[in-house]
Amino acid sequence: MKKGQALITLLVFAIIVLTIGAGSAAVLVVNMQSGQKQQIAFEAHAVAESGAENALLRLLRNPNYSGETLVVGNGTATITITGAATKTILSTGVVDDHIRKIQVTAGYVNNILTVLTWKEVF
């Protein structure tokens, strides 16, 4: 081996190790950000669900209830209610820049408020 060849070989291996390490770190950061976004989206869905449940409770107490804006944890649920005999509840949950919507239809059957449908809308 000539003088200096060992140093060049060591530098090549060091560059390879650093490149692999940097790539691994980049993948880790992207996965963490994706996980955080998924968690916030799940939280927005839970806020929308809470708004829909609140609306049903309010309708039980007051059939003329028309909606409100409700603070739930780190988000807000905006509740709107339309319809006369059959009520359509739209609860929009917002956390940061994530938005999820839950639509519930309910009606009075034999003077009992009955949930007819419950779904996420886009």
C-alpha positions in Angstrom: 0.0 0.0 0.0 1.3 3.4 -0.9 1.7 6.2 1.6 -1.7 8.0 1.9 -3.9 5.3 0.5 -5.2 4.3 3.9 -6.2 7.9 4.5 -8.1 8.2 1.2 -9.9 4.8 1.9 -10.8 6.1 5.4 -12.2 9.3 3.9 -14.3 7.4 1.3 -15.8 5.2 4.0 -16.5 8.2 6.3 -18.3 10.0 3.4 -20.4 6.8 2.8 -21.3 6.5 6.5 -22.2 10.2 6.7 -24.4 10.0 3.6 -26.3 7.0 5.0 -26.7 8.7 8.3 -28.0 11.9 6.8 -30.5 9.9 4.6 -31.7 8.0 7.7 -32.2 11.2 9.6 -34.2 12.7 6.7 -36.5 9.7 6.6 -37.0 9.8 10.4 -37.9 13.5 10.2 -40.4 13.0 7.4 -42.1 10.1 9.3 -42.3 12.1 12.5 -44.0 15.0 10.6 -46.4 12.6 8.9 -47.3 11.1 12.3 -48.0 14.5 13.8 -50.2 15.5 10.9 -52.2 12.2 11.3 -52.6 12.9 15.0 -53.9 16.4 14.4 -56.4 15.1 11.7 -57.6 12.4 14.2 -58.0 15.2 16.8 -60.1 17.3 14.3 -62.3 14.3 13.7 -62.8 13.9 17.5 -63.7 17.6 17.8 -66.3 17.2 15.0 -67.8 14.1 16.7 -68.0 16.0 20.0 -69.9 18.8 18.3 -72.4 16.4 16.8 -72.9 14.7 20.2 -73.4 18.2 21.8 -75.9 19.1 19.1 -78.0 16.0 19.8 -78.0 16.7 23.5 -79.0 20.3 22.9 -81.8 19.2 20.5 -83.2 16.9 23.2 -83.4 19.8 25.6 -84.6 22.4 23.0 -86.0 21.3 19.6 -85.5 24.8 18.3 -81.7 24.7 18.8 -80.0 25.9 15.7 -76.2 25.5 16.4 -73.2 27.3 17.9 -69.4 27.4 17.9 -68.0 25.2 20.6 -64.4 25.1 21.9 -63.2 21.5 22.3 -59.7 20.9 23.5 -57.3 22.4 21.0 -60.0 22.9 18.3 -63.4 24.3 17.6 -66.6 22.7 16.4 -68.9 24.8 14.4 -72.4 23.3 14.6 -75.2 24.1 12.1 -78.7 22.6 12.2 -81.2 22.7 9.3 -84.6 21.1 8.7 -87.9 21.0 10.5 -89.2 17.5 11.1 -85.9 15.8 10.2 -82.9 17.7 11.5 -79.6 17.7 9.7 -76.7 18.5 11.9 -73.3 19.5 10.4 -70.5 19.6 12.8 -67.2 21.0 11.5 -64.1 20.2 13.6 -61.0 22.4 13.1 -57.6 21.8 14.7 -54.8 23.9 13.3 -55.3 23.6 9.5 -57.1 20.3 9.6 -60.8 20.2 9.0 -63.2 17.2 9.5 -67.0 17.2 9.1 -69.6 15.0 10.6 -73.2 15.0 9.3 -76.0 13.6 11.4 -79.6 13.3 10.5 -82.1 12.9 13.3 -85.9 13.0 13.6 -88.6 12.6 16.2 -90.3 9.2 16.0 -93.1 8.9 18.5 -91.7 12.0 20.3 -88.3 10.3 20.7 -85.3 11.9 19.0 -83.8 9.2 16.9 -80.5 9.3 15.0 -81.1 8.2 11.4 -77.6 8.6 9.9 -74.2 9.5 11.1 -71.3 9.9 8.7 -68.2 11.8 7.9 -68.6 14.1 4.9 -65.9 15.7 2.7 
